[in-house]
Amino acid sequence: MWESKLDPSHGEVDRGGPFPIETIERLVRKELSYCDENLFQLTNRAVMARREGPINRDELTRDDILLYKYIVKRRNRLKRKLYGL
């Protein structure tokens, strides 16, 4: 869903709602034992980028895109760890 809507050169989402950084941050902090160092660092960078600069909810930062790509690349492993699948 997100992948088809991402435009890395522009950093905006056409539709589909805002990037769910709050949900991702909550899951990562709640389930630290399931996170690897990369996921933790990417999440922290994405959160900090939004806190440091004025970012519209419909915009994506470079850190959001990196976090998204990491999650997509490892989604099956993450789902197995998180949901016991």
MILOGU-112443 format. One line per 8 residues: number of its first residue (from 0); their letters; for each residue x, y, z of N, C-alpha, C. Coordinates in nm, 4 decimals, m for minus. Example, Ala and Ser with C-alpha at 12.3 -4.5 7.8 and 13.67 -1.06 7.14 Angstrom:
residues 2
0) AS) 1.3190/m0.5690/0.7800/1.2300/m0.4500/0.7800/1.3200/m0.3300/0.7800 | 1.2850/m0.2250/0.7080/1.3670/m0.1060/0.7140/1.2900/0.0030/0.7870
end
This chain:
residues 85
0) MWESKLDP) 0.0817/m0.1179/0.0000/0.0000/0.0000/0.0000/0.0871/0.1258/0.0000 | 0.1741/0.1415/0.1001/0.2569/0.2607/0.1081/0.3557/0.2692/m0.0061 | 0.4135/0.1544/m0.0445/0.5208/0.1553/m0.1443/0.4758/0.2201/m0.2738 | 0.3545/0.1896/m0.3171/0.3073/0.2466/m0.4433/0.2785/0.3954/m0.4308 | 0.2687/0.4459/m0.3094/0.2335/0.5854/m0.2898/0.3527/0.6723/m0.2529 | 0.4674/0.6120/m0.2296/0.5853/0.6884/m0.1912/0.6545/0.7483/m0.3126 | 0.6913/0.8715/m0.3001/0.7722/0.9378/m0.4015/0.8960/0.9894/m0.3291 | 1.0057/0.9099/m0.3275/1.1243/0.9476/m0.2508/1.1830/1.0829/m0.2890
8) SHGEVDRG) 1.1616/1.1268/m0.4116/1.2182/1.2552/m0.4514/1.1384/1.3726/m0.3953 | 1.0129/1.3477/m0.3611/0.9265/1.4559/m0.3155/0.8958/1.4456/m0.1658 | 0.8811/1.3221/m0.1143/0.8568/1.3030/0.0273/0.7137/1.3290/0.0706 | 0.6188/1.3057/m0.0179/0.4791/1.3223/0.0199/0.4015/1.1967/m0.0166 | 0.2906/1.1788/0.0498/0.2012/1.0672/0.0231/0.0763/1.1232/m0.0419 | 0.0368/1.0634/m0.1542/m0.0821/1.1127/m0.2237/m0.2092/1.0889/m0.1436 | m0.2228/0.9700/m0.0892/m0.3410/0.9356/m0.0104/m0.3045/0.8162/0.0773 | m0.3917/0.7794/0.1654/m0.3649/0.6661/0.2512/m0.3382/0.7054/0.3953
16) GPFPIETI) m0.3478/0.8309/0.4280/m0.3286/0.8760/0.5644/m0.1843/0.9051/0.5958 | m0.1611/0.9620/0.7127/m0.0253/0.9984/0.7524/0.0588/0.8755/0.7851 | 0.1885/0.8911/0.7779/0.2810/0.7841/0.8137/0.2606/0.7502/0.9613 | 0.2422/0.6228/0.9947/0.2057/0.5837/1.1324/0.3246/0.5789/1.2286 | 0.4024/0.6856/1.2358/0.5229/0.6851/1.3178/0.4908/0.6647/1.4657 | 0.3798/0.7191/1.5146/0.3447/0.7014/1.6558/0.3185/0.5543/1.6877 | 0.2490/0.4857/1.5987/0.2204/0.3437/1.6177/0.3485/0.2614/1.6132 | 0.4336/0.2912/1.5174/0.5608/0.2194/1.5055/0.6455/0.2418/1.6300
24) ERLVRKEL) 0.6554/0.3668/1.6739/0.7351/0.3971/1.7929/0.6803/0.3231/1.9151 | 0.5494/0.3216/1.9317/0.4871/0.2531/2.0463/0.5182/0.1029/2.0435 | 0.5056/0.0406/1.9272/0.5352/m0.1025/1.9155/0.6819/m0.1327/1.9438 | 0.7702/m0.0514/1.8892/0.9135/m0.0735/1.9090/0.9482/m0.0609/2.0570 | 0.8976/0.0410/2.1228/0.9297/0.0614/2.2646/0.8655/m0.0447/2.3537 | 0.7467/m0.0900/2.3155/0.6762/m0.1917/2.3939/0.7407/m0.3295/2.3781 | 0.7919/m0.3575/2.2604/0.8451/m0.4904/2.2284/0.9950/m0.4846/2.1999 | 1.0708/m0.4205/2.2860/1.2148/m0.4046/2.2634/1.2869/m0.5372/2.2432
32) SYCDENLF) 1.2397/m0.6419/2.3071/1.3068/m0.7718/2.2931/1.2956/m0.8273/2.1514 | 1.1997/m0.7767/2.0725/1.1830/m0.8225/1.9350/1.2580/m0.7372/1.8337 | 1.3126/m0.6270/1.8775/1.3772/m0.5332/1.7866/1.5256/m0.5622/1.7726 | 1.5745/m0.5447/1.6527/1.7193/m0.5459/1.6358/1.7674/m0.4013/1.6436 | 1.8962/m0.3837/1.6469/1.9537/m0.2498/1.6626/1.9142/m0.1568/1.5481 | 1.9090/m0.2094/1.4262/1.8732/m0.1256/1.3103/1.7316/m0.0706/1.3212 | 1.6372/m0.1555/1.3569/1.4986/m0.1102/1.3700/1.4878/m0.0038/1.4794 | 1.5542/m0.0268/1.5901/1.5513/0.0693/1.7002/1.6101/0.2035/1.6572
40) QLTNRAVM) 1.7255/0.2006/1.5920/1.7913/0.3247/1.5486/1.7106/0.3981/1.4415 | 1.6587/0.3245/1.3444/1.5789/0.3880/1.2386/1.4526/0.4527/1.2954 | 1.3902/0.3852/1.3900/1.2708/0.4410/1.4536/1.3060/0.5694/1.5288 | 1.4124/0.5640/1.6062/1.4549/0.6838/1.6809/1.4857/0.8006/1.5887 | 1.5545/0.7737/1.4785/1.5881/0.8814/1.3854/1.4622/0.9415/1.3221 | 1.3667/0.8559/1.2855/1.2430/0.9053/1.2246/1.1638/0.9901/1.3244 | 1.1582/0.9459/1.4481/1.0867/1.0216/1.5514/1.1559/1.1551/1.5757 | 1.2872/1.1541/1.5890/1.3612/1.2774/1.6156/1.3508/1.3768/1.4992
48) ARREGPIN) 1.3520/1.3273/1.3773/1.3401/1.4167/1.2610/1.2077/1.4917/1.2655 | 1.1030/1.4261/1.3093/0.9719/1.4908/1.3179/0.9661/1.5891/1.4335 | 1.0381/1.5620/1.5391/1.0391/1.6532/1.6540/1.1257/1.7754/1.6292 | 1.2304/1.7596/1.5500/1.3250/1.8685/1.5280/1.2795/1.9699/1.4244 | 1.2022/1.9267/1.3282/1.1635/2.0182/1.2209/1.0141/2.0209/1.2004 | 0.9644/2.1274/1.1435/0.8209/2.1343/1.1146/0.7865/2.0424/0.9965 | 0.7260/1.9303/1.0269/0.6892/1.8311/0.9254/0.5367/1.8213/0.9219 | 0.4801/1.8425/0.8066/0.3369/1.8228/0.7868/0.3068/1.6739/0.8023
56) RDELTRDD) 0.1921/1.6394/0.8576/0.1570/1.4976/0.8788/0.1520/1.4187/0.7480 | 0.1316/1.4862/0.6361/0.1246/1.4171/0.5076/0.2598/1.4069/0.4382 | 0.3636/1.4627/0.4980/0.4977/1.4567/0.4400/0.5759/1.3410/0.5010 | 0.6716/1.2943/0.4248/0.7618/1.1896/0.4726/0.9030/1.2447/0.4758 | 0.9714/1.2170/0.5837/1.1118/1.2547/0.5910/1.1953/1.1437/0.5288 | 1.3190/1.1725/0.5039/1.4110/1.0697/0.4531/1.4186/0.9540/0.5528 | 1.4165/0.9868/0.6834/1.4221/0.8825/0.7865/1.2957/0.7975/0.7883 | 1.1797/0.8573/0.7606/1.0558/0.7797/0.7489/1.0684/0.6768/0.6373
64) ILLYKYIV) 1.1212/0.7200/0.5250/1.1348/0.6318/0.4084/1.2314/0.5173/0.4387 | 1.3435/0.5480/0.5029/1.4396/0.4427/0.5399/1.3762/0.3430/0.6363 | 1.3014/0.3916/0.7342/1.2329/0.3045/0.8293/1.1299/0.2184/0.7581 | 1.0517/0.2778/0.6718/0.9511/0.2037/0.5962/1.0144/0.0905/0.5142 | 1.1214/0.1230/0.4422/1.1874/0.0220/0.3591/1.2437/m0.0910/0.4443 | 1.2972/m0.0585/0.5600/1.3514/m0.1610/0.6498/1.2395/m0.2536/0.6989 | 1.1265/m0.1945/0.7382/1.0137/m0.2754/0.7863/0.9604/m0.3645/0.6751 | 0.9449/m0.3106/0.5556/0.8941/m0.3907/0.4434/0.9890/m0.5064/0.4118
72) KRRNRLKR) 1.1165/m0.4770/0.4117/1.2167/m0.5789/0.3798/1.2148/m0.6932/0.4813 | 1.1828/m0.6615/0.6057/1.1876/m0.7610/0.7121/1.0501/m0.7915/0.7724 | 0.9436/m0.7583/0.7007/0.8098/m0.7698/0.7590/0.7730/m0.9112/0.8016 | 0.8107/m1.0123/0.7259/0.7731/m1.1483/0.7642/0.8401/m1.1898/0.8947 | 0.9682/m1.1559/0.9085/1.0397/m1.1885/1.0319/0.9812/m1.1106/1.1493 | 0.9502/m0.9833/1.1274/0.8940/m0.9005/1.2332/0.7556/m0.9507/1.2754 | 0.6728/m0.9904/1.1786/0.5403/m1.0435/1.2111/0.5512/m1.1706/1.2920 | 0.6441/m1.2587/1.2548/0.6616/m1.3834/1.3290/0.7009/m1.3552/1.4732
80) KLYGL) 0.7916/m1.2616/1.4923/0.8354/m1.2281/1.6280/0.7246/m1.1620/1.7085 | 0.6557/m1.0682/1.6472/0.5555/m0.9901/1.7184/0.4291/m1.0697/1.7464 | 0.3838/m1.1470/1.6476/0.2553/m1.2172/1.6603/0.2711/m1.3670/1.6776 | 0.3929/m1.4165/1.6824/0.4143/m1.5597/1.7009/0.3673/m1.6439/1.5836 | 0.3732/m1.5876/1.4643/0.3284/m1.6604/1.3436/0.4359/m1.7515/1.2894
end
